[in-house]
Amino acid sequence: MAESYRRSRWSNGLFVVPYLSVFLTLLVFPLGWGIWLSLNKVDLFGGERFIGLKNYARVLSDPIFGQAVKNTVIFVGVSVPTLVILGLFLALALNKTTKGSSFLRGVFFASSILSVTIVTLIWRIVFIPNDGLMALIFEYFGWQPIGFLSTTGWSLFSVGVATVWWCIGLPMMLFLAALQQIPKDLYEAAALDNASRWRVLTRITLPSIKSTIMLVAIIQVVMQFQLFGQAQLMTNGGPAGSSRPIVMYIYEVGFLRWDIGMGAAASQVLFLIILCAAMLQYWVSTRKEETDA
């Protein structure tokens, strides 16, 4: 009996091996290698020389990195709540079984399957000066055109609009899946009590999907901190670095300046920022659940 139990444990452990091998190869090893590179003076041609924490000191004292952190934090702080709120709004509006709602779900999700190149091409056509869609609208109303992609303050906004349009499909679908799991009995009981729509939303719907709201928020925080393609292709980080995110800074340092060690140090700082942001989001959500309970 004990022998068969031990054999079953070993056979069950074999099911973990494929995931464990992928986890070690694609996550643990690159993370460890990145930490090692960040502690060395390295370029694209090798020549490692251990220098300790000097790369981290150079990164943290670089004003360009500080500006990139500021841009990224602002971008995440605006885009993530927008994606969560807009995704929830669309899910509530399309949580029906009609043909029209099914079609609109496909329309709103379609942008999520596009590549970043296609997305930025579409929005460059919208925001490009003189001949872009926004320029034509401004001209029609007699307003002064705005250089959305070349003006400080508007460039990061333009990247954010393109990102929200591109990423809105996933939050919407996750919220739709959560809404469809809420028992219909709760809504029927609320209808018998003549509860208002606002009361139903705040007392039944939102409490029932609060774990999904937390999941969507954490996913979007992790995703939006990795902003790169949209900023590079739409504004190239300009003007004057006003739309340069952290990942673009890492790319420029590591692959344009060939300072792999400093780029690796910046990537480790970004990893810690993402980890702290996700943990903070989780802590706030759990504290709120405890308070509500």
C-alpha positions as CSV (number, residue, x, y, z in Angstrom):
1,M,0.0,0.0,0.0
2,A,2.8,2.4,1.0
3,E,4.8,1.4,-2.1
4,S,1.9,2.2,-4.5
5,Y,1.3,5.5,-2.7
6,R,5.0,6.5,-3.3
7,R,4.8,5.5,-6.9
8,S,1.6,7.6,-7.4
9,R,3.4,10.6,-5.9
10,W,6.3,10.2,-8.3
11,S,4.0,9.8,-11.2
12,N,2.0,12.8,-10.2
13,G,5.2,14.8,-9.9
14,L,6.0,14.0,-13.6
15,F,3.0,16.2,-14.6
16,V,4.8,19.2,-13.1
17,V,8.0,18.6,-15.1
18,P,6.9,20.3,-18.4
19,Y,5.7,23.5,-16.6
20,L,8.7,23.5,-14.3
21,S,11.1,23.2,-17.2
22,V,9.4,26.1,-19.1
23,F,9.3,28.1,-15.8
24,L,13.0,27.6,-15.2
25,T,14.1,28.2,-18.8
26,L,12.0,31.2,-19.6
27,L,11.6,33.0,-16.2
28,V,14.1,31.9,-13.6
29,F,17.2,31.6,-15.8
30,P,16.7,35.0,-17.6
31,L,16.0,36.7,-14.3
32,G,19.2,35.3,-12.7
33,W,21.2,36.1,-15.8
34,G,19.9,39.6,-15.9
35,I,20.9,40.1,-12.2
36,W,24.4,38.8,-13.0
37,L,24.7,41.1,-16.0
38,S,23.6,44.1,-13.9
39,L,26.5,43.5,-11.6
40,N,29.1,43.6,-14.4
41,K,30.5,46.0,-17.0
42,V,29.3,44.3,-20.2
43,D,28.9,45.3,-23.8
44,L,27.4,43.5,-26.8
45,F,30.7,41.8,-27.5
46,G,31.2,40.4,-24.0
47,G,34.1,41.4,-21.8
48,E,32.5,41.0,-18.4
49,R,34.0,42.7,-15.5
50,F,32.4,42.6,-12.0
51,I,31.7,46.1,-10.7
52,G,29.0,45.4,-8.0
53,L,26.2,47.9,-7.7
54,K,27.7,50.7,-9.8
55,N,25.3,50.1,-12.6
56,Y,22.4,50.6,-10.3
57,A,23.9,53.8,-9.0
58,R,24.4,55.1,-12.6
59,V,20.8,54.2,-13.5
60,L,19.2,55.8,-10.4
61,S,21.3,59.0,-10.8
62,D,20.5,59.3,-14.5
63,P,17.9,62.1,-15.1
64,I,16.8,60.5,-18.3
65,F,15.8,57.4,-16.3
66,G,14.0,59.5,-13.8
67,Q,12.0,61.1,-16.6
68,A,11.2,57.7,-18.1
69,V,10.0,56.5,-14.7
70,K,7.8,59.5,-14.3
71,N,6.3,59.0,-17.8
72,T,5.7,55.4,-17.2
73,V,4.0,55.9,-13.8
74,I,1.7,58.6,-15.3
75,F,0.9,56.4,-18.2
76,V,0.1,53.4,-15.9
77,G,-1.8,55.6,-13.5
78,V,-4.2,56.9,-16.2
79,S,-4.4,53.9,-18.6
80,V,-5.1,51.2,-16.0
81,P,-8.1,52.8,-14.4
82,T,-9.4,53.7,-17.8
83,L,-9.1,50.2,-19.1
84,V,-10.8,48.7,-16.0
85,I,-13.7,51.2,-15.9
86,L,-14.2,51.2,-19.7
87,G,-13.9,47.4,-19.9
88,L,-16.5,47.0,-17.1
89,F,-18.8,49.5,-18.8
90,L,-18.6,47.6,-22.1
91,A,-19.1,44.3,-20.4
92,L,-22.2,45.5,-18.6
93,A,-23.6,47.0,-21.8
94,L,-23.0,43.9,-23.8
95,N,-23.9,41.3,-21.2
96,K,-26.9,40.2,-23.3
97,T,-27.8,37.3,-25.6
98,T,-28.9,39.3,-28.7
99,K,-27.2,39.1,-32.1
100,G,-26.2,42.7,-31.9
101,S,-24.4,42.3,-28.6
102,S,-22.4,39.4,-30.0
103,F,-21.4,41.4,-33.0
104,L,-20.3,44.3,-30.9
105,R,-18.3,42.0,-28.6
106,G,-16.4,40.9,-31.7
107,V,-15.9,44.5,-32.8
108,F,-14.5,45.7,-29.5
109,F,-12.3,42.6,-29.1
110,A,-11.0,42.7,-32.7
111,S,-8.4,45.4,-31.9
112,S,-6.7,43.1,-29.4
113,I,-5.6,40.6,-32.1
114,L,-3.8,43.3,-34.1
115,S,0.0,43.7,-34.0
116,V,1.5,46.8,-32.4
117,T,2.7,47.9,-35.9
118,I,-0.8,47.9,-37.3
119,V,-2.2,49.7,-34.2
120,T,0.4,52.5,-34.3
121,L,-0.1,52.9,-38.1
122,I,-3.9,53.4,-37.6
123,W,-3.4,55.9,-34.8
124,R,-0.6,57.8,-36.6
125,I,-3.2,58.3,-39.5
126,V,-5.6,59.7,-36.8
127,F,-3.1,62.0,-35.1
128,I,-0.7,63.0,-37.9
129,P,-0.6,66.8,-38.4
130,N,-2.2,68.5,-41.3
131,D,-3.7,65.4,-43.1
132,G,-4.7,63.3,-40.1
133,L,-8.3,62.6,-39.0
134,M,-8.0,64.8,-35.9
135,A,-6.5,67.6,-38.0
136,L,-9.4,67.4,-40.5
137,I,-11.9,67.5,-37.6
138,F,-10.2,70.5,-36.1
139,E,-10.1,72.3,-39.5
140,Y,-13.8,71.6,-40.0
141,F,-14.7,73.3,-36.7
142,G,-12.2,76.1,-37.3
143,W,-10.0,75.2,-34.4
144,Q,-6.2,75.4,-34.4
145,P,-4.7,72.0,-35.1
146,I,-2.7,70.3,-32.4
147,G,0.5,68.3,-33.0
148,F,-0.6,65.3,-30.9
149,L,2.6,63.3,-31.7
150,S,5.0,66.2,-31.5
151,T,3.8,68.3,-28.6
152,T,4.9,67.8,-25.0
153,G,1.9,66.8,-22.9
154,W,-0.1,65.5,-25.9
155,S,2.4,62.8,-27.1
156,L,2.0,60.6,-24.1
157,F,-1.8,61.2,-24.2
158,S,-1.8,60.0,-27.9
159,V,0.1,56.8,-27.0
160,G,-2.4,56.2,-24.1
161,V,-5.4,56.5,-26.4
162,A,-3.9,54.0,-28.9
163,T,-3.1,51.7,-26.0
164,V,-6.6,51.8,-24.5
165,W,-8.1,51.1,-27.9
166,W,-5.7,48.2,-28.5
167,C,-6.0,46.6,-25.0
168,I,-9.7,47.1,-24.2
169,G,-10.8,43.6,-25.5
170,L,-9.2,41.5,-22.8
171,P,-10.7,43.4,-19.8
172,M,-14.1,43.4,-21.5
173,M,-14.0,39.6,-22.1
174,L,-12.9,38.9,-18.5
175,F,-15.6,41.0,-17.1
176,L,-18.2,39.4,-19.4
177,A,-17.1,35.9,-18.2
178,A,-17.4,37.0,-14.6
179,L,-20.8,38.7,-15.1
180,Q,-22.2,35.5,-16.6
181,Q,-21.3,33.5,-13.5
182,I,-23.5,35.6,-11.2
183,P,-26.6,33.6,-10.2
184,K,-29.8,34.9,-11.8
185,D,-31.6,34.4,-8.5
186,L,-29.9,37.4,-7.0
187,Y,-31.3,39.7,-9.8
188,E,-34.7,38.1,-9.6
189,A,-34.8,38.8,-5.8
190,A,-33.7,42.4,-6.4
191,A,-36.5,42.8,-9.0
192,L,-39.0,41.6,-6.5
193,D,-37.8,44.2,-4.0
194,N,-38.0,46.9,-6.7
195,A,-34.3,47.7,-6.3
196,S,-32.9,50.5,-8.5
197,R,-30.3,49.7,-11.1
198,W,-27.7,51.6,-9.1
199,R,-28.5,49.5,-6.0
200,V,-28.3,46.3,-8.0
201,L,-24.9,47.4,-9.5
202,T,-23.4,48.4,-6.2
203,R,-24.9,45.6,-4.0
204,I,-25.0,42.6,-6.3
205,T,-22.9,43.0,-9.5
206,L,-19.7,44.7,-8.3
207,P,-19.4,42.7,-5.1
208,S,-19.8,39.5,-7.1
209,I,-17.0,40.3,-9.5
210,K,-14.6,42.1,-7.2
211,S,-12.0,39.3,-7.6
212,T,-12.1,39.7,-11.3
213,I,-11.7,43.5,-11.0
214,M,-8.6,42.9,-9.0
215,L,-7.3,40.3,-11.5
216,V,-7.9,42.7,-14.4
217,A,-6.2,45.6,-12.6
218,I,-3.1,43.5,-11.8
219,I,-2.9,42.2,-15.4
220,Q,-3.1,45.7,-16.8
221,V,-0.6,47.1,-14.3
222,V,1.9,44.5,-15.4
223,M,1.2,44.9,-19.1
224,Q,1.2,48.7,-19.2
225,F,4.5,49.0,-17.2
226,Q,6.0,47.2,-20.2
227,L,5.0,50.0,-22.7
228,F,7.4,50.1,-25.6
229,G,6.2,49.5,-29.1
230,Q,3.5,52.1,-29.2
231,A,5.8,54.8,-27.9
232,Q,8.6,53.9,-30.2
233,L,6.6,53.7,-33.3
234,M,4.3,56.7,-32.7
235,T,6.6,59.3,-31.0
236,N,10.0,57.6,-30.7
237,G,9.9,58.8,-27.1
238,G,9.7,62.5,-28.0
239,P,9.5,65.3,-27.9
240,A,12.4,65.8,-25.6
241,G,11.8,62.4,-23.9
242,S,8.3,63.4,-22.8
243,S,6.8,60.0,-23.9
244,R,9.9,57.8,-23.3
245,P,8.9,54.8,-21.1
246,I,11.3,52.7,-19.0
247,V,11.5,49.9,-21.5
248,M,12.5,52.3,-24.3
249,Y,15.2,53.6,-21.9
250,I,16.4,50.0,-21.4
251,Y,16.5,49.5,-25.1
252,E,18.4,52.7,-25.8
253,V,21.0,52.0,-23.1
254,G,21.5,48.3,-23.9
255,F,21.3,48.2,-27.7
256,L,22.0,51.7,-28.9
257,R,24.7,52.6,-26.3
258,W,25.9,49.0,-26.0
259,D,25.9,49.3,-22.2
260,I,24.4,45.9,-21.4
261,G,25.2,46.0,-17.7
262,M,23.4,49.4,-17.2
263,G,20.5,48.2,-19.3
264,A,20.2,45.0,-17.2
265,A,20.3,47.1,-14.0
266,A,17.5,49.3,-15.3
267,S,15.5,46.2,-16.2
268,Q,15.9,44.9,-12.7
269,V,14.6,48.2,-11.3
270,L,11.6,47.9,-13.6
271,F,11.0,44.4,-12.4
272,L,10.9,45.6,-8.8
273,I,8.6,48.5,-9.7
274,I,6.2,46.1,-11.4
275,L,6.4,43.7,-8.5
276,C,5.7,46.4,-5.9
277,A,2.9,47.9,-7.9
278,A,1.2,44.5,-8.3
279,M,1.6,43.6,-4.6
280,L,0.3,47.1,-3.6
281,Q,-2.8,46.5,-5.8
282,Y,-3.3,43.1,-4.2
283,W,-2.9,44.5,-0.7
284,V,-5.3,47.3,-1.2
285,S,-7.9,44.9,-2.7
286,T,-7.6,42.4,0.2
287,R,-7.8,45.2,2.8
288,K,-10.9,46.5,1.2
289,E,-12.4,43.0,1.3
290,E,-11.6,42.7,5.0
291,T,-13.1,46.1,5.7
292,D,-16.3,45.3,3.7
293,A,-16.6,42.0,5.6
